[in-house]
Structure formats: structure tokens, C-alpha cells
Amino acid sequence: MASGSDNNGDQQLKLYSYYRSSCSFRVRIALNLKGLKYEYKAVNLLKGEQFSPEFANLNPIGYVPVLVDGDIAVSDSFAILLYLEEKYPQHPLLPQDLQKKAINFQAANIVCSSIQPLQNLAVLKYIEEKVSPVEKIEWAKVHIGKGFAALEVLLKNFAGRYATGDEVSFADLFLGPQIHAAITRFNVDMTQFPLLSRLHDAYNELPAFVDARPDKQPDAPAQ
């Protein structure tokens, strides 16, 4: 259960999530930043719970996260974040400046289109089975490195304390989980990405990010 004031009335939000999913991680951060309480509905991807009839009714493609807000169900983290931004405008995640807003969308898309899909569970499992267990990690590192190199260039003239200034914004919600996964799951050498390393340190000082981490979730394995 997330902490925060109950700003969404009597209707409690429900988040279908998997603890290690970086896409779910993004949404958990946003909910924390906006102070929205929600019910955590664990979906065990390793056990195939995403293919259950119940979950297929929420998201036919079988991916987490899914946010249920009353009679509305929204899947895909990008769509969920835009929905939250419009429905619950407290703690805005998008700057008013059009250029900065565009940079936020570009950075988010590098993560969610050019990095995360290439290192998700289904892709890595396929590579492990068809090629080798060693190659799946190298595959992930190559695509993470390519995306991180692009992000370093994209953000160098816009970053402040965070990705596009001194306030947490949309891009940070994508960068935080992706950098965390790169370090903890794939042992990426971050010394070659000084800007992203600095952002990672900044995120680790924010309760909204720390509380959304995989190891803090109800379905995380006991340490």
C-alpha cells in the first residue's frame, strides 16, 4: 500500500504490478509523488499470472502495469502517467515550457521504446533459450549502453538537479527505474555515464523513488 494523503476520494486506486517491473516502478513513483493511495495487486510474471482470464480482461496483451480508477482501467505506463497527470494535477510532472516538455517525452521514449522492451523478461527468456544464458546479459547491456549514451547527449543542456531542471519531471520517472535496473540486474558500468550516475544519486535521496523500488514492494522476495 502506498503512503500519502487520500486525494482521490473514497474510490481507491488499484495498481496491478510486479515488483521488478520497471514499467510498474514508474507508475509507483508517480502515485507517490502525487500523494495518491492505492491498492497493490501483485501479478507474478514468472508464474504466468499475466495470462489469466482476469488479467486479460484488463490488458489483453498481458503486460503490467494496469491502473484501475473506478470504472476506468488504463494499461501501459506511458498512458497511465498521462492519465494521472490530467486526472490528478497535484505535483505536476510535465513542465509548461514546450521545449522542456518535448525533451521529457523524448527521454521517456528512449527508455520505453529503445531500452526497456529489449531487456524485458520475455525477450531475455527467448535469447536464453535460443542462444545462451550468457548472451542474454550481453544483449541487455548493449541496448542499455546505446540508450544511455543517447540520453547523456540529449539531457546535457537541460539537466539540473534532475533530468530537465531542478524539479522532478516525467523523464525522471522513466530514468530512475531504468538506471536502477541497469545497476542491480545487469551490472552496467555507470562510470561512462556521469550525468545518469548523478541523477541516480539524486533519485536515491527522494522518498517517492526509494519507496517505489522493487525491494520495497509487497511481492518482493524476502531478503
C-alpha positions as CSV (number, residue, x, y, z in Angstrom):
1,M,0.0,0.0,0.0
2,A,1.4,3.4,-0.9
3,S,1.5,6.2,1.6
4,G,0.2,9.6,1.1
5,S,-3.0,11.7,1.6
6,D,-6.2,10.3,0.2
7,N,-6.6,12.9,-2.6
8,N,-8.6,10.6,-4.8
9,G,-11.7,10.5,-2.6
10,D,-13.4,7.3,-1.5
11,Q,-12.6,5.4,-4.6
12,Q,-9.2,3.7,-4.1
13,L,-6.9,3.2,-7.0
14,K,-5.7,-0.2,-7.8
15,L,-2.3,-0.9,-9.4
16,Y,-1.6,-4.3,-10.9
17,S,2.1,-4.5,-10.6
18,Y,5.1,-6.8,-10.5
19,Y,7.8,-5.8,-8.1
20,R,10.7,-5.9,-10.6
21,S,8.9,-4.4,-13.5
22,S,10.5,-1.1,-14.3
23,C,7.2,0.0,-16.1
24,S,5.3,-0.6,-12.8
25,F,8.1,1.2,-10.9
26,R,7.5,4.3,-13.0
27,V,3.8,4.4,-12.0
28,R,4.6,3.7,-8.4
29,I,6.8,6.8,-8.3
30,A,4.1,9.0,-9.9
31,L,1.5,7.8,-7.4
32,N,3.9,8.5,-4.5
33,L,4.7,12.0,-5.8
34,K,1.1,12.8,-6.2
35,G,0.2,11.5,-2.8
36,L,-2.3,9.0,-4.1
37,K,-3.2,5.9,-2.0
38,Y,-3.6,2.7,-4.0
39,E,-4.2,-1.0,-3.5
40,Y,-1.2,-3.1,-4.7
41,K,-2.4,-6.0,-6.8
42,A,0.6,-8.3,-7.4
43,V,0.9,-10.1,-10.7
44,N,3.6,-12.8,-10.7
45,L,5.1,-12.7,-14.2
46,L,7.3,-15.7,-13.5
47,K,4.2,-17.8,-12.7
48,G,2.3,-16.5,-15.8
49,E,-0.4,-14.7,-13.8
50,Q,-0.4,-12.1,-16.5
51,F,-2.1,-14.6,-18.9
52,S,-5.0,-15.3,-16.5
53,P,-8.5,-14.5,-17.9
54,E,-9.0,-11.9,-15.1
55,F,-5.9,-10.0,-16.1
56,A,-6.5,-10.4,-19.9
57,N,-9.8,-8.6,-19.4
58,L,-7.8,-5.6,-18.0
59,N,-4.9,-5.8,-20.6
60,P,-5.2,-8.2,-23.4
61,I,-1.5,-8.0,-24.3
62,G,-0.7,-9.3,-20.8
63,Y,1.7,-6.7,-19.6
64,V,1.9,-4.8,-16.3
65,P,1.2,-2.2,-15.1
66,V,-2.5,-1.7,-15.2
67,L,-4.2,1.1,-13.2
68,V,-7.8,0.8,-12.2
69,D,-9.5,4.0,-11.2
70,G,-13.2,3.3,-10.5
71,D,-14.7,2.1,-13.8
72,I,-11.6,3.1,-15.8
73,A,-8.7,0.7,-16.5
74,V,-5.6,2.1,-18.1
75,S,-2.7,-0.1,-19.2
76,D,0.8,0.9,-20.4
77,S,2.9,3.0,-18.2
78,F,3.1,6.0,-20.6
79,A,-0.7,6.1,-20.9
80,I,-1.1,5.7,-17.2
81,L,1.2,8.6,-16.4
82,L,-0.5,10.9,-18.8
83,Y,-3.9,9.9,-17.3
84,L,-2.7,10.6,-13.8
85,E,-1.3,13.9,-14.9
86,E,-4.7,15.0,-16.2
87,K,-6.9,13.4,-13.5
88,Y,-4.7,14.3,-10.5
89,P,-2.9,17.5,-11.3
90,Q,-1.2,17.9,-7.9
91,H,2.6,17.8,-8.2
92,P,2.7,18.3,-12.0
93,L,5.1,16.0,-13.8
94,L,5.2,18.0,-17.1
95,P,6.8,21.4,-17.5
96,Q,4.8,24.2,-19.2
97,D,7.8,25.1,-21.4
98,L,7.2,23.3,-24.7
99,Q,10.8,22.6,-25.4
100,K,11.3,21.0,-22.0
101,K,8.1,19.1,-22.3
102,A,9.3,17.7,-25.7
103,I,12.7,16.7,-24.1
104,N,10.8,14.9,-21.4
105,F,8.8,12.9,-23.9
106,Q,12.0,12.2,-25.9
107,A,13.9,10.9,-22.9
108,A,10.9,8.8,-21.8
109,N,10.6,7.3,-25.3
110,I,14.2,6.4,-25.4
111,V,13.7,4.3,-22.3
112,C,10.3,2.8,-23.1
113,S,10.9,2.2,-26.8
114,S,14.6,1.7,-27.3
115,I,15.8,0.2,-24.0
116,Q,13.2,-1.5,-21.8
117,P,11.5,-3.6,-24.4
118,L,14.8,-5.1,-25.4
119,Q,15.6,-6.3,-21.9
120,N,12.2,-7.4,-20.6
121,L,11.5,-10.8,-19.3
122,A,10.1,-12.3,-22.4
123,V,12.9,-11.2,-24.7
124,L,15.7,-12.3,-22.3
125,K,14.0,-15.7,-21.8
126,Y,13.8,-16.1,-25.6
127,I,17.5,-15.3,-26.0
128,E,18.5,-17.6,-23.2
129,E,16.6,-20.5,-24.7
130,K,17.6,-19.8,-28.4
131,V,21.1,-18.6,-27.9
132,S,22.7,-18.8,-24.4
133,P,22.2,-17.6,-20.9
134,V,25.4,-15.5,-21.1
135,E,24.3,-13.8,-24.3
136,K,21.1,-12.6,-22.8
137,I,23.0,-10.4,-20.4
138,E,25.4,-9.1,-23.1
139,W,22.3,-8.3,-25.3
140,A,20.8,-6.3,-22.5
141,K,24.0,-4.4,-21.8
142,V,24.4,-3.4,-25.5
143,H,21.0,-1.9,-25.7
144,I,21.1,-0.2,-22.3
145,G,24.5,1.3,-23.3
146,K,23.2,2.6,-26.6
147,G,20.2,4.2,-25.0
148,F,22.2,5.7,-22.1
149,A,24.7,7.2,-24.4
150,A,21.9,8.9,-26.3
151,L,20.3,10.2,-23.0
152,E,23.7,11.7,-21.9
153,V,23.7,13.8,-25.1
154,L,20.0,14.6,-25.1
155,L,20.0,15.9,-21.5
156,K,23.3,17.6,-21.2
157,N,22.0,21.1,-21.9
158,F,18.7,20.6,-19.9
159,A,19.6,18.7,-16.7
160,G,19.7,20.5,-13.4
161,R,19.3,18.6,-10.2
162,Y,17.1,16.2,-12.2
163,A,16.7,15.3,-15.8
164,T,15.3,18.6,-17.2
165,G,15.8,21.0,-14.4
166,D,15.6,21.3,-10.6
167,E,12.1,19.7,-10.3
168,V,11.3,16.1,-10.8
169,S,9.5,15.6,-14.1
170,F,8.1,13.0,-16.5
171,A,11.5,11.9,-17.8
172,D,12.8,11.2,-14.3
173,L,10.1,8.6,-13.8
174,F,11.5,6.6,-16.7
175,L,15.2,7.2,-16.0
176,G,15.1,6.2,-12.3
177,P,13.8,2.7,-12.7
178,Q,15.9,2.1,-15.9
179,I,19.1,3.2,-14.2
180,H,18.3,1.1,-11.1
181,A,17.7,-2.0,-13.3
182,A,21.0,-1.4,-15.2
183,I,22.9,-1.3,-12.0
184,T,21.2,-4.0,-9.9
185,R,20.2,-6.5,-12.6
186,F,22.7,-6.1,-15.4
187,N,25.8,-4.7,-13.6
188,V,26.3,-2.0,-16.2
189,D,29.4,0.1,-15.7
190,M,28.0,3.5,-15.0
191,T,31.3,5.4,-14.9
192,Q,30.8,6.0,-18.7
193,F,27.5,7.8,-18.0
194,P,28.3,10.6,-15.5
195,L,25.1,12.5,-15.9
196,L,22.9,9.5,-15.4
197,S,25.0,8.4,-12.4
198,R,24.5,11.8,-10.8
199,L,20.7,11.6,-11.4
200,H,20.7,8.1,-9.9
201,D,22.3,9.6,-6.7
202,A,19.6,12.3,-6.7
203,Y,16.8,9.9,-7.0
204,N,18.1,7.8,-4.1
205,E,17.5,10.8,-1.9
206,L,13.8,11.1,-2.7
207,P,11.3,9.0,-0.6
208,A,8.9,8.8,-3.6
209,F,11.6,7.0,-5.6
210,V,13.0,4.9,-2.7
211,D,9.6,3.7,-1.6
212,A,8.7,2.6,-5.2
213,R,11.9,0.5,-5.5
214,P,11.4,-3.3,-6.3
215,D,12.8,-4.4,-2.9
216,K,10.1,-2.3,-1.1
217,Q,7.1,-3.9,-2.7
218,P,4.8,-6.5,-1.1
219,D,5.6,-9.2,-3.7
220,A,9.4,-8.8,-3.4
221,P,11.1,-11.9,-2.2
222,A,12.3,-11.9,1.4
223,Q,15.9,-10.8,1.7
